[in-house]
Amino acid sequence: MVRRYLNKANSILEWGKVLLPHSSLRFYPPSFTLRDPVSEGVTAAIQSGKEVVVIVYNLQNFIDVAAELTQIQHHQLIKQIKKQFRLAVLKELNEQDIIMLHDQYGEGITLYLKVDYDRYRLSDIDQLVKNLALIVEQGLQTEYPSVPLTIETGYMFIEKNHYTIQDMVAKAHRQAIAMAEKRLATKYDNMIYNIKKIISKKNIRLMAQPIIDVETKEIWAWEILTRGPKGTSLENPLTLFSVARQTGTLYELEMLVIEKAIEQIKGNKNKSNFFVNCTPITLGNIRFTRDLENLMRKYGGRISPKQITFEVTENDSITGLKNFSYNIKKLRLMGYKIAVDDTGSGYSNLSTISEIMPDVIKIDRSVIQNIDKNSLKESMLKGLMLVAREAGSLVVAEGIENEDEALVLTRNNVDLAQGYFYAPPTLLMNEIAN
């Protein structure tokens, strides 16, 4: 037991060094200098117009393997691992592309690499990551055939929209570590790369579906819907937002949707009301109201906040989001309206209604589907209508697909309705009639 803890302590001490990108690729202890070679190298690469990829090699069972070795064997193993990575990097890469090979990540090594799109494609990078891992594993197996050390890999491109280089590097490093630990497949890695490219190029499409006044049958508002690039794996909004969530880009994607919506509303001078979906995570972000004000100044012009309703999607609980309630209050003071989506699909959104007292409650299609054939569902609708009236909220019934369902809404004095029975979400925002 004592040896196991001593070995872990030695491991931490041994791995706290840096491998610098010069001809001899020597290890350099950063504690003796105030310079930050990683940040300097990343800054220079970005300023030269290149991308930077952070590649993590996770030595998955390193601690367990090391605990079974003597102190001398353990020390030799660490040296051998570092040697194999030096050899692999020198064999597979041009020296000018290397920013840093760093063992700052406890049980792994991190490679910071400049990427020139004229010479590298994503498939090339993926193959490079695998080749380096394979070379190291083969070298270790040759030197230590009885040591079952395995390497998992992950990589992430550094975004350029954070406040400091250190933030950008740290975020990409965390995501690359997560990818290595989750053992994500190449296909999924491609999705991550693509969604970052979508956000940076603002390559999304906005569509809209009308929300109908049940009594007058007139269009009361439009709900803005998002699609990824046509013909790609991220065209489907569920996939698009799922990958954004897992890669830490959800806020950026949702702010992009808001930006393009405001831009297109201004472009066609439309005076209608618009619903924009936002997760509680985005609405609870401390930057949200400030970023929204900046977008309105940039694109808004004659657009009134009263035209825009932020629809709180029920994918996340608002519990623990300390800025959520504050932002909701501030949005109301700014003139925006708030809606709660998917009401009736679970208990959690009823607590959300009591928390924020929304202007609009949207009843989930699971309640509406076949409501004309199910008296229990109609009773549920009546109950939700009572909740809405108590909260002072208008009601939108979602997912209306036929006339019989629409008649139930009329019978129960539902305010608004939305669904394929009225119109599919096929209109681009800039094609909506004034």
SETOR-999004 format. One record per residue (C-alpha): x negated, y negated, z negated; residue number from 1. Coordinates in nm, 3 decimals, padded with zeros to 5 digits, always signed. Each point is the difference from the previous one (the first is absolute). Last residue first. Example, Ala and Ser with C-alpha at 12.3 -4.5 7.8 and 13.67 -1.06 7.14 Angstrom:
BEGIN
ATOM -01.367 +00.106 -00.714 2
ATOM +00.137 +00.344 -00.066 1
END
This chain:
BEGIN
ATOM +04.524 -04.127 +04.421 434
ATOM -00.033 +00.336 +00.173 433
ATOM -00.256 +00.242 -00.138 432
ATOM -00.264 +00.070 +00.267 431
ATOM -00.292 -00.140 -00.199 430
ATOM +00.072 +00.242 -00.281 429
ATOM -00.005 +00.305 +00.221 428
ATOM +00.337 +00.167 +00.027 427
ATOM +00.031 +00.375 -00.036 426
ATOM +00.119 +00.052 -00.354 425
ATOM +00.326 +00.174 +00.098 424
ATOM +00.331 -00.192 -00.002 423
ATOM +00.340 +00.016 -00.175 422
ATOM +00.048 +00.376 -00.031 421
ATOM -00.380 +00.029 -00.020 420
ATOM +00.004 -00.152 -00.346 419
ATOM +00.053 -00.304 -00.221 418
ATOM +00.291 -00.124 -00.205 417
ATOM +00.102 -00.306 -00.201 416
ATOM +00.257 -00.103 -00.260 415
ATOM +00.160 +00.328 -00.103 414
ATOM +00.372 -00.052 -00.055 413
ATOM +00.070 +00.362 -00.093 412
ATOM +00.235 +00.075 +00.290 411
ATOM -00.231 -00.184 +00.239 410
ATOM -00.293 +00.215 -00.108 409
ATOM +00.206 +00.317 +00.038 408
ATOM +00.091 -00.111 +00.353 407
ATOM -00.371 -00.026 +00.091 406
ATOM -00.055 +00.364 -00.097 405
ATOM +00.283 +00.102 +00.233 404
ATOM -00.137 -00.221 +00.278 403
ATOM -00.336 +00.175 +00.019 402
ATOM -00.366 -00.027 -00.094 401
ATOM -00.016 -00.239 -00.293 400
ATOM -00.349 +00.042 -00.152 399
ATOM -00.004 -00.281 -00.253 398
ATOM +00.282 -00.161 -00.200 397
ATOM -00.093 -00.358 -00.091 396
ATOM +00.147 -00.142 -00.321 395
ATOM -00.009 -00.362 -00.120 394
ATOM -00.123 -00.050 -00.355 393
ATOM +00.151 -00.180 -00.299 392
ATOM -00.151 +00.257 -00.238 391
ATOM +00.345 +00.106 -00.125 390
ATOM +00.127 +00.009 +00.359 389
ATOM -00.295 +00.220 +00.101 388
ATOM +00.056 +00.244 -00.286 387
ATOM +00.371 +00.021 +00.089 386
ATOM -00.093 +00.067 +00.365 385
ATOM -00.235 +00.273 -00.118 384
ATOM +00.290 +00.170 -00.175 383
ATOM +00.224 -00.031 +00.305 382
ATOM -00.271 +00.152 +00.219 381
ATOM -00.042 +00.289 -00.243 380
ATOM +00.375 +00.060 +00.016 379
ATOM -00.025 +00.005 +00.380 378
ATOM -00.279 +00.255 -00.032 377
ATOM +00.220 +00.216 -00.222 376
ATOM +00.283 -00.021 +00.256 375
ATOM -00.216 +00.160 +00.269 374
ATOM +00.120 +00.014 +00.360 373
ATOM +00.003 -00.374 +00.075 372
ATOM -00.328 -00.032 -00.191 371
ATOM -00.165 +00.220 +00.263 370
ATOM -00.329 -00.191 -00.045 369
ATOM +00.062 -00.307 -00.218 368
ATOM -00.154 +00.117 -00.327 367
ATOM -00.311 +00.145 +00.167 366
ATOM -00.007 -00.318 +00.212 365
ATOM -00.118 -00.199 -00.300 364
ATOM +00.205 -00.293 -00.123 363
ATOM -00.172 -00.335 +00.049 362
ATOM +00.051 -00.245 -00.286 361
ATOM -00.031 -00.371 +00.082 360
ATOM -00.066 -00.307 -00.215 359
ATOM -00.193 +00.214 -00.246 358
ATOM +00.039 -00.001 -00.381 357
ATOM -00.376 +00.053 -00.061 356
ATOM -00.018 +00.240 -00.296 355
ATOM +00.356 +00.136 +00.009 354
ATOM -00.038 +00.081 +00.368 353
ATOM -00.340 +00.162 -00.061 352
ATOM +00.157 +00.221 -00.267 351
ATOM +00.253 +00.116 +00.258 350
ATOM -00.292 +00.055 +00.239 349
ATOM -00.149 +00.261 -00.231 348
ATOM +00.307 +00.225 -00.013 347
ATOM -00.029 +00.136 +00.350 346
ATOM +00.126 -00.022 +00.359 345
ATOM +00.294 -00.219 -00.100 344
ATOM -00.167 -00.327 +00.088 343
ATOM -00.245 +00.048 +00.287 342
ATOM -00.113 -00.364 +00.022 341
ATOM +00.021 -00.284 -00.251 340
ATOM +00.036 -00.349 +00.149 339
ATOM -00.158 -00.331 -00.101 338
ATOM +00.063 -00.348 +00.144 337
ATOM -00.260 -00.268 +00.069 336
ATOM +00.043 -00.366 -00.102 335
ATOM -00.338 -00.077 -00.162 334
ATOM +00.160 +00.027 -00.344 333
ATOM +00.120 +00.347 +00.100 332
ATOM -00.350 +00.098 +00.108 331
ATOM -00.134 -00.128 -00.335 330
ATOM +00.241 +00.218 -00.196 329
ATOM -00.092 +00.304 +00.209 328
ATOM -00.371 -00.078 -00.041 327
ATOM +00.031 -00.015 -00.380 326
ATOM +00.192 +00.327 -00.007 325
ATOM -00.267 +00.176 +00.209 324
ATOM -00.310 -00.149 -00.163 323
ATOM -00.023 +00.259 -00.281 322
ATOM +00.055 +00.301 +00.223 321
ATOM +00.012 +00.258 -00.281 320
ATOM +00.350 +00.121 +00.080 319
ATOM +00.107 -00.121 +00.344 318
ATOM +00.028 +00.361 +00.114 317
ATOM -00.113 +00.074 +00.351 316
ATOM +00.160 +00.132 +00.317 315
ATOM +00.322 -00.187 -00.061 314
ATOM -00.036 -00.274 +00.258 313
ATOM +00.056 -00.354 -00.118 312
ATOM +00.154 -00.194 +00.290 311
ATOM -00.128 -00.355 +00.023 310
ATOM +00.274 -00.218 +00.145 309
ATOM -00.100 -00.279 +00.240 308
ATOM +00.226 -00.271 +00.144 307
ATOM +00.007 -00.194 -00.328 306
ATOM -00.378 -00.039 +00.031 305
ATOM +00.081 -00.245 +00.283 304
ATOM -00.178 +00.020 +00.333 303
ATOM -00.059 -00.344 +00.149 302
ATOM -00.376 +00.034 +00.015 301
ATOM -00.073 +00.340 -00.147 300
ATOM -00.312 +00.114 +00.175 299
ATOM -00.302 -00.137 -00.188 298
ATOM +00.176 -00.165 -00.293 297
ATOM +00.227 +00.300 -00.037 296
ATOM -00.299 +00.233 +00.013 295
ATOM -00.183 -00.200 -00.269 294
ATOM +00.307 +00.006 -00.225 293
ATOM +00.020 +00.377 +00.043 292
ATOM -00.367 +00.042 -00.095 291
ATOM +00.062 -00.199 -00.320 290
ATOM +00.313 +00.198 -00.081 289
ATOM -00.177 +00.334 +00.052 288
ATOM -00.343 -00.052 -00.156 287
ATOM +00.089 +00.142 -00.343 286
ATOM +00.136 +00.313 +00.169 285
ATOM +00.335 +00.102 -00.146 284
ATOM +00.188 -00.048 +00.326 283
ATOM -00.262 +00.214 +00.172 282
ATOM +00.014 +00.285 -00.253 281
ATOM +00.378 -00.037 -00.025 280
ATOM +00.012 +00.100 +00.368 279
ATOM +00.114 -00.255 +00.255 278
ATOM +00.262 +00.022 +00.276 277
ATOM +00.097 -00.319 +00.187 276
ATOM +00.366 -00.098 +00.045 275
ATOM +00.082 -00.290 +00.232 274
ATOM +00.277 -00.261 +00.001 273
ATOM +00.086 -00.168 +00.329 272
ATOM -00.118 -00.345 +00.112 271
ATOM -00.222 +00.124 +00.284 270
ATOM -00.249 -00.246 +00.144 269
ATOM -00.134 +00.270 +00.236 268
ATOM -00.364 -00.057 -00.089 267
ATOM +00.066 -00.090 -00.363 266
ATOM +00.162 +00.335 -00.062 265
ATOM -00.293 +00.159 +00.186 264
ATOM -00.266 -00.159 -00.219 263
ATOM +00.192 +00.066 -00.320 262
ATOM +00.035 +00.367 +00.094 261
ATOM -00.363 +00.028 +00.105 260
ATOM -00.119 -00.136 -00.335 259
ATOM +00.242 +00.213 -00.202 258
ATOM -00.114 +00.316 +00.181 257
ATOM -00.365 -00.099 -00.052 256
ATOM +00.069 -00.051 -00.371 255
ATOM +00.138 +00.354 -00.010 254
ATOM -00.312 +00.139 +00.169 253
ATOM -00.243 -00.192 -00.222 252
ATOM +00.183 +00.110 -00.316 251
ATOM +00.006 +00.363 +00.113 250
ATOM -00.370 +00.010 +00.086 249
ATOM -00.126 +00.212 -00.291 248
ATOM -00.065 +00.305 +00.215 247
ATOM +00.274 +00.217 -00.147 246
ATOM +00.267 -00.270 +00.028 245
ATOM -00.093 -00.092 +00.354 244
ATOM +00.012 +00.368 +00.098 243
ATOM +00.355 +00.028 -00.134 242
ATOM +00.098 -00.333 +00.158 241
ATOM -00.090 +00.113 +00.351 240
ATOM +00.121 +00.356 -00.044 239
ATOM +00.346 -00.115 -00.110 238
ATOM +00.001 -00.277 +00.262 237
ATOM -00.053 +00.248 +00.288 236
ATOM -00.233 -00.163 +00.252 235
ATOM -00.299 +00.117 -00.206 234
ATOM -00.077 +00.310 +00.208 233
ATOM -00.017 -00.219 +00.310 232
ATOM +00.238 -00.034 +00.297 231
ATOM +00.108 -00.353 -00.086 230
ATOM -00.217 -00.182 -00.251 229
ATOM +00.161 +00.008 -00.346 228
ATOM +00.365 -00.077 -00.059 227
ATOM +00.158 -00.237 -00.248 226
ATOM +00.363 -00.086 -00.067 225
ATOM +00.148 -00.346 -00.068 224
ATOM +00.356 +00.007 -00.127 223
ATOM +00.223 -00.253 +00.173 222
ATOM +00.278 -00.203 -00.159 221
ATOM +00.377 -00.070 +00.004 220
ATOM +00.079 +00.130 +00.349 219
ATOM +00.376 -00.019 +00.053 218
ATOM +00.251 +00.280 -00.064 217
ATOM +00.218 -00.254 -00.187 216
ATOM +00.090 +00.221 -00.298 215
ATOM -00.300 +00.235 -00.007 214
ATOM -00.254 -00.281 +00.050 213
ATOM -00.272 +00.183 +00.192 212
ATOM -00.370 +00.042 -00.072 211
ATOM -00.184 +00.009 +00.333 210
ATOM -00.306 +00.217 +00.062 209
ATOM -00.335 -00.152 +00.087 208
ATOM -00.330 +00.103 +00.154 207
ATOM -00.352 -00.116 -00.076 206
ATOM -00.302 +00.153 +00.167 205
ATOM -00.339 +00.035 -00.166 204
ATOM -00.350 -00.073 +00.132 203
ATOM -00.116 -00.278 -00.227 202
ATOM -00.355 +00.073 +00.129 201
ATOM -00.142 +00.025 -00.355 200
ATOM +00.308 +00.183 -00.123 199
ATOM +00.008 +00.250 +00.287 198
ATOM -00.377 +00.060 -00.030 197
ATOM +00.038 +00.083 -00.367 196
ATOM +00.286 +00.230 +00.094 195
ATOM -00.213 +00.175 +00.262 194
ATOM -00.293 +00.080 -00.228 193
ATOM +00.233 +00.151 -00.258 192
ATOM +00.183 +00.200 +00.265 191
ATOM -00.331 +00.132 +00.136 190
ATOM -00.096 +00.115 -00.349 189
ATOM +00.330 +00.190 -00.009 188
ATOM -00.094 +00.192 +00.312 187
ATOM -00.344 +00.067 -00.141 186
ATOM +00.144 +00.165 -00.309 185
ATOM -00.005 -00.148 -00.347 184
ATOM -00.203 +00.181 -00.262 183
ATOM +00.172 -00.184 -00.283 182
ATOM -00.329 -00.068 -00.176 181
ATOM -00.166 -00.119 +00.318 180
ATOM +00.293 -00.223 +00.090 179
ATOM +00.007 -00.146 -00.349 178
ATOM -00.373 -00.073 +00.016 177
ATOM +00.048 -00.175 +00.335 176
ATOM +00.283 -00.205 -00.149 175
ATOM -00.209 -00.108 -00.297 174
ATOM -00.293 -00.095 +00.225 173
ATOM +00.225 -00.200 +00.233 172
ATOM +00.134 -00.195 -00.297 171
ATOM -00.343 -00.060 -00.153 170
ATOM -00.150 -00.122 +00.328 169
ATOM +00.279 -00.248 +00.068 168
ATOM +00.002 -00.125 -00.357 167
ATOM -00.380 -00.047 +00.003 166
ATOM +00.021 -00.184 +00.332 165
ATOM +00.240 -00.244 -00.160 164
ATOM +00.360 -00.117 +00.051 163
ATOM +00.136 +00.288 +00.199 162
ATOM +00.103 -00.012 +00.365 161
ATOM -00.291 +00.171 +00.172 160
ATOM +00.086 +00.363 -00.066 159
ATOM -00.284 +00.249 -00.043 158
ATOM +00.054 +00.322 +00.194 157
ATOM +00.059 +00.316 -00.201 156
ATOM -00.168 +00.337 -00.028 155
ATOM +00.043 +00.327 -00.186 154
ATOM -00.207 +00.313 -00.033 153
ATOM -00.002 +00.315 -00.213 152
ATOM -00.327 +00.178 -00.077 151
ATOM -00.039 +00.344 -00.158 150
ATOM -00.281 +00.133 -00.223 149
ATOM +00.000 +00.379 -00.041 148
ATOM -00.360 +00.031 -00.134 147
ATOM -00.135 +00.351 +00.070 146
ATOM -00.158 -00.087 +00.336 145
ATOM -00.184 -00.300 -00.149 144
ATOM -00.259 -00.123 +00.252 143
ATOM +00.171 +00.137 +00.311 142
ATOM +00.348 -00.059 -00.138 141
ATOM -00.098 -00.355 -00.084 140
ATOM -00.117 -00.069 +00.354 139
ATOM +00.316 +00.152 +00.146 138
ATOM +00.220 -00.212 -00.227 137
ATOM -00.193 -00.318 +00.085 136
ATOM +00.017 +00.063 +00.374 135
ATOM +00.372 +00.083 -00.020 134
ATOM +00.081 -00.317 -00.195 133
ATOM -00.188 -00.214 +00.251 132
ATOM +00.171 +00.173 +00.291 131
ATOM +00.347 -00.046 -00.149 130
ATOM -00.041 -00.374 -00.048 129
ATOM -00.150 -00.033 +00.348 128
ATOM +00.293 +00.187 +00.153 127
ATOM +00.246 -00.236 -00.162 126
ATOM -00.205 -00.298 +00.111 125
ATOM -00.005 +00.126 +00.357 124
ATOM +00.375 +00.066 -00.007 123
ATOM +00.056 -00.356 -00.121 122
ATOM -00.201 -00.131 +00.295 121
ATOM -00.353 -00.129 -00.021 120
ATOM -00.231 -00.157 +00.258 119
ATOM +00.188 -00.301 +00.136 118
ATOM +00.204 -00.002 -00.320 117
ATOM -00.310 -00.093 -00.199 116
ATOM +00.026 +00.141 -00.350 115
ATOM -00.235 -00.095 -00.282 114
ATOM -00.030 +00.274 -00.264 113
ATOM +00.017 +00.005 -00.379 112
ATOM -00.072 +00.353 -00.124 111
ATOM +00.117 +00.106 -00.345 110
ATOM -00.132 +00.297 -00.196 109
ATOM +00.185 +00.217 -00.249 108
ATOM +00.055 +00.110 -00.356 107
ATOM -00.020 -00.340 -00.170 106
ATOM +00.046 -00.235 +00.296 105
ATOM -00.303 -00.232 -00.008 104
ATOM -00.203 +00.237 +00.217 103
ATOM -00.055 -00.250 +00.281 102
ATOM -00.100 +00.028 +00.363 101
ATOM +00.008 -00.359 +00.120 100
ATOM +00.057 -00.218 +00.304 99
ATOM -00.092 +00.259 +00.260 98
ATOM +00.064 -00.086 +00.365 97
ATOM -00.354 -00.130 +00.058 96
ATOM -00.143 +00.338 -00.107 95
ATOM +00.172 +00.185 +00.281 94
ATOM +00.183 +00.295 -00.144 93
ATOM +00.018 +00.381 +00.012 92
ATOM -00.350 +00.121 -00.089 91
ATOM -00.098 -00.280 -00.237 90
ATOM +00.332 +00.030 -00.183 89
ATOM -00.029 +00.378 -00.030 88
ATOM -00.358 -00.013 -00.124 87
ATOM +00.077 -00.260 -00.264 86
ATOM +00.313 +00.194 -00.106 85
ATOM -00.204 +00.320 -00.033 84
ATOM -00.263 -00.177 -00.211 83
ATOM +00.261 -00.142 -00.234 82
ATOM +00.151 +00.346 -00.051 81
ATOM -00.346 +00.151 -00.052 80
ATOM -00.095 -00.254 -00.264 79
ATOM +00.324 +00.065 -00.187 78
ATOM -00.059 +00.376 +00.019 77
ATOM -00.357 -00.037 -00.131 76
ATOM +00.123 -00.188 -00.306 75
ATOM +00.261 +00.268 -00.069 74
ATOM -00.253 +00.277 +00.040 73
ATOM -00.228 -00.172 -00.252 72
ATOM +00.284 -00.055 -00.246 71
ATOM +00.112 +00.360 +00.032 70
ATOM +00.300 +00.068 +00.219 69
ATOM +00.358 +00.105 -00.082 68
ATOM +00.110 -00.355 -00.083 67
ATOM -00.122 -00.116 +00.341 66
ATOM +00.254 +00.219 +00.181 65
ATOM +00.290 -00.127 -00.209 64
ATOM -00.113 -00.362 +00.036 63
ATOM -00.046 +00.031 +00.377 62
ATOM +00.332 +00.167 +00.079 61
ATOM +00.125 -00.251 +00.252 60
ATOM -00.307 -00.173 +00.124 59
ATOM +00.214 -00.275 +00.156 58
ATOM -00.153 -00.154 +00.309 57
ATOM +00.148 -00.344 +00.053 56
ATOM -00.017 -00.198 +00.324 55
ATOM +00.065 -00.375 +00.002 54
ATOM +00.047 -00.136 +00.353 53
ATOM -00.101 -00.351 +00.097 52
ATOM +00.129 -00.177 +00.310 51
ATOM -00.217 -00.217 +00.220 50
ATOM +00.032 -00.363 +00.107 49
ATOM -00.347 -00.115 -00.106 48
ATOM +00.150 -00.177 -00.301 47
ATOM +00.157 +00.330 -00.104 46
ATOM -00.335 +00.180 +00.010 45
ATOM -00.183 -00.276 -00.187 44
ATOM +00.263 -00.006 -00.274 43
ATOM -00.008 +00.381 -00.035 42
ATOM -00.380 -00.005 -00.034 41
ATOM +00.001 -00.276 -00.259 40
ATOM +00.281 +00.165 -00.196 39
ATOM -00.186 +00.334 -00.005 38
ATOM -00.338 -00.156 -00.079 37
ATOM +00.129 -00.181 -00.311 36
ATOM -00.299 -00.199 -00.126 35
ATOM -00.043 -00.061 -00.371 34
ATOM -00.292 +00.239 -00.022 33
ATOM -00.151 +00.255 -00.239 32
ATOM +00.327 +00.185 -00.072 31
ATOM +00.034 +00.082 +00.371 30
ATOM -00.244 +00.296 -00.023 29
ATOM -00.127 +00.069 +00.355 28
ATOM -00.028 +00.343 +00.157 27
ATOM -00.216 +00.009 +00.310 26
ATOM +00.133 +00.024 +00.358 25
ATOM -00.353 +00.009 +00.147 24
ATOM +00.089 -00.201 +00.309 23
ATOM +00.247 -00.234 -00.166 22
ATOM +00.362 +00.045 -00.102 21
ATOM -00.011 +00.003 -00.385 20
ATOM +00.100 +00.300 -00.211 19
ATOM +00.135 -00.127 -00.329 18
ATOM -00.022 +00.137 -00.354 17
ATOM +00.235 +00.094 -00.287 16
ATOM +00.021 +00.370 +00.094 15
ATOM -00.278 +00.113 -00.232 14
ATOM +00.141 -00.168 -00.310 13
ATOM +00.351 +00.143 +00.050 12
ATOM -00.140 +00.346 +00.069 11
ATOM -00.227 -00.015 -00.303 10
ATOM +00.304 -00.067 -00.218 9
ATOM +00.191 +00.289 +00.160 8
ATOM -00.301 +00.230 -00.053 7
ATOM -00.026 -00.102 -00.364 6
ATOM +00.373 +00.071 -00.041 5
ATOM -00.034 +00.350 +00.146 4
ATOM -00.319 +00.071 -00.196 3
ATOM +00.178 -00.079 -00.326 2
ATOM +00.284 +00.241 +00.094 1
END
